[in-house]
């Protein structure tokens, strides 16, 4: 393995910005090699690239302050076949002004899903190692993976999938050095205006509705609520266990169109808590994934970011005989409603399928196991009738 020398001793990643005609298709495309600015020579004089090219249809990100940075070609990089004067460089052994490290994985996020991406890539200090590009669509579903063994002469890696929203580039090599040049992707096209079919908007009524499905066995549906200080520690948990017969089909299609609404009423009666669980979508900004997952018996919702109303998890499980269906809800954080304790009973919890109108409920009559005012230590705990 070659010994690195110079101020940063890394491989580099270049991009120039201009419009061109793609030879294969004649379609207008964007090519970026970063020659539009005066870049420093070393990592210690700069920081990782982020939104500098969002106007051209792409932004860059990496965990924390990590990722690649634009550098001037006068630095030591030990590759050929690049364009000058600038490049985007990676070196896992270097550091930035703000403490980050110029290392992969590097995520490219396109403003508009693109039909294919290609770029030149190489490494002078880590030859004969593999660069991997993973492409994801707008729902964070993996479209495919492309790999290329690299050396000091840059070679072209083509990612041919349609509908690429994010592209994650990674490189498994001892010294973590990498150079990419001439990132190319189709220029964003004007999108025609389309009026979508109106979907039901999840809302809770002022009063609970009648006709919701109830547990098949009493005393098995648990409701817990804690009102803490600060509000980041607030949480509500609902377990609808031993439920009446419900098929998976009756849960609808939450991966695409079926939203849910949680509604909690006190004995006044009045609405004291509500939260929306939207259909579809991508959750968990730090590691984007579809919010909903299809399972054998139902569906799972998971959102570490607790958007929009503090719902962290919702699990829907079918039961084709009485006592088998289950629903589990977990919410927390400052986005929750903050109802005053103690609650007036009976408390009624309902979960509504906003698309079909089907609902599931449990009723919690006096006396509750716990019904204590707060914060800082307020809480409600009870099992359903």
C-alpha positions, 0 to 999 in steps of 0.5 A: 500500500502506498504511503500518503504524503502532503497536507491531506493525502486523500483521494478526491471527488470532483464535479463541474457545473454545466448543461450538456447533451447526453450523447446516448439519448440527446436528453439535456443533463446536468454535469457537476465537477465543482470548478465554480469556486476557489477551493482550499488545498486541505481539509483543515481549511474547509468543511463538508459539502451540503446544499451548495448545488441544490439549485442544480437539483442535488444536495449532499449529506453524511452522518454528523459533520462528515462527508466530502469537501471541495479541494483544489487539485494542488493537493496530493491525491495520486489519481489521474483522469480528473478535471481541474482545478477542484474536486470533492475529496474524501480521507477518513484520516483527516479532519475539518474546521468544524471537527467532522471527518471527510469520509463516506457514506456520502448521500446525494439527494435529488430535488426531483427523482432522476432517471439514472446517474453516472460519475467517474471514480478512483483511488490512488492510495487505496487501489483495487477496492470497491466503490458501491452505490445504492439507489433509493426511490422517493419512498426510500425503497431500494432500487438496486446496487451497483459496484466498481473496483477502482484504481488510480485512473478514474473509471465511470460507474453508471447507476441505471435505475429509474426514479432515483431520489437518493444515492448512497456512495460508500467505499470500504478501504483501509485509508478511506481515500476516494475521488469522484469526477463528472457527476451526471444526471438528467436535468429536472423536467417541468412537472405537469400540474396534477390534481390528486384524488381527494383523500379523507382527512383524518379528524376526531369528532367532538364526541366519540362515534358509535359502532366501533369494535371492542375487545373480545375479552374484558380487562385486556386493553391497557391505557397509560398516560404520563404527564412529566416535566419537561414535556419531552418526557410525556407519553401515551400508550394504548394496547388493544389486546384480545380484540374482536375479529378483524382481518388484515384487509380491514386495516386498509392500505396504510403504505399508500392511502389509509391514514389513521386517527387516535381520539381520546375522550373523557367522561364529560364527554369531550375530546382530550387527545388526538393524533394523526398517523399519515398514510405512506411517507418516509420517516426517520430523517437520519436514516430514511425508511418508509414509515409503514411496513407490511407484515404477514398479519398486518402493518407496522408504523415506526417514526423516530422523529415523532411527526406530525403528532408524536406517534412513535409506533403503531402495530396493527395485527389481524385476528380471524377469531375473537380474541386474536386481533391486536393494536398497539400504539406508542406516542411521546414527546412535545408534539403530543396533546397535553390533557389535564389530569386527573381524567374524568371517567369513563375515558374512551379511546378510539382508533379510526381508519380514515379511509373506510370509517372503521374504528376500534375502541376501548372504554375505561370506567371508574375507578382507574388504577392510577389517575393522578394530577400532574406534571411533574408526576401526573399519570393515568393507568387503567384496563378496559371494561 
